[in-house]
Amino acid sequence: MFEIIYGINVSEIQIQKSLEAANYANRNCDGASVCILSDGKTAIISVVTILLKPKDFQTVFPTVVEMIEEAESAFTSQLRK
């Protein structure tokens, strides 16, 4: 199993709005998960994939990055509303 995590600082943003944006991204993005840490200041975007062989990572990495970028875009677009 391989996990890639990307963090976003949301300290300047209202907690409720961050939670709503994370929920929106989770509903609308396949493969990536967005969560707000208990400190209320950090959003984490993660993708978990199971690889049979470590060398398969090269094949799936571009797709994993696209999933993270899509989730980040969905999350941040909702924060701006």
C-alpha positions in Angstrom: 0.0 0.0 0.0 1.2 3.5 -0.8 -0.1 6.8 0.5 0.6 10.3 -0.7 -0.5 13.2 1.5 -0.7 16.8 0.6 -1.4 19.5 3.3 -3.1 22.9 3.1 -2.9 25.5 5.8 -6.5 26.7 6.5 -5.7 28.7 9.7 -7.1 31.9 8.2 -10.4 30.2 7.2 -13.4 29.6 9.3 -13.6 25.9 10.5 -17.2 25.3 9.4 -16.4 26.5 5.9 -13.4 24.2 5.8 -15.4 21.2 6.8 -18.1 22.0 4.2 -15.4 22.4 1.5 -13.8 19.1 2.6 -17.2 17.4 2.4 -17.8 18.8 -1.1 -14.4 17.6 -2.3 -15.0 14.2 -0.9 -18.4 13.9 -2.6 -17.2 15.1 -5.9 -13.7 13.7 -6.4 -12.8 10.1 -7.0 -9.9 8.5 -5.2 -8.7 11.4 -3.0 -9.9 12.1 0.5 -9.9 15.5 2.2 -9.9 15.8 5.9 -9.5 18.6 8.4 -7.1 17.8 11.3 -8.3 18.2 14.8 -6.2 21.4 15.2 -8.7 23.0 12.7 -5.7 24.6 10.9 -4.7 22.0 8.4 -6.5 20.2 5.6 -5.0 16.9 4.4 -5.6 15.4 0.9 -4.6 11.8 0.6 -4.7 9.1 -2.0 -4.1 5.4 -1.0 -3.3 2.9 -3.7 -2.3 -0.8 -3.4 0.7 -1.8 -5.6 1.6 -5.4 -6.3 5.1 -4.4 -7.3 7.0 -1.2 -6.2 8.0 -0.5 -9.8 4.2 0.0 -10.5 4.5 3.3 -8.7 5.9 5.0 -11.8 2.8 4.0 -13.7 0.2 5.3 -11.2 2.1 8.4 -9.9 0.8 10.8 -12.5 -2.8 9.7 -11.9 -2.4 10.0 -8.1 -1.1 13.6 -8.5 -4.1 14.4 -10.8 -6.4 13.1 -8.1 -4.8 15.3 -5.5 -4.9 18.3 -7.7 -8.6 17.7 -8.5 -9.4 17.4 -4.8 -7.4 20.5 -4.0 -9.1 22.5 -6.7 -12.6 21.4 -5.5 -11.7 22.2 -1.8 -10.2 25.6 -2.4 -13.0 26.6 -4.9 -15.5 26.0 -2.1 -13.5 28.0 0.4 -13.6 31.0 -1.9 -17.4 31.0 -2.2 
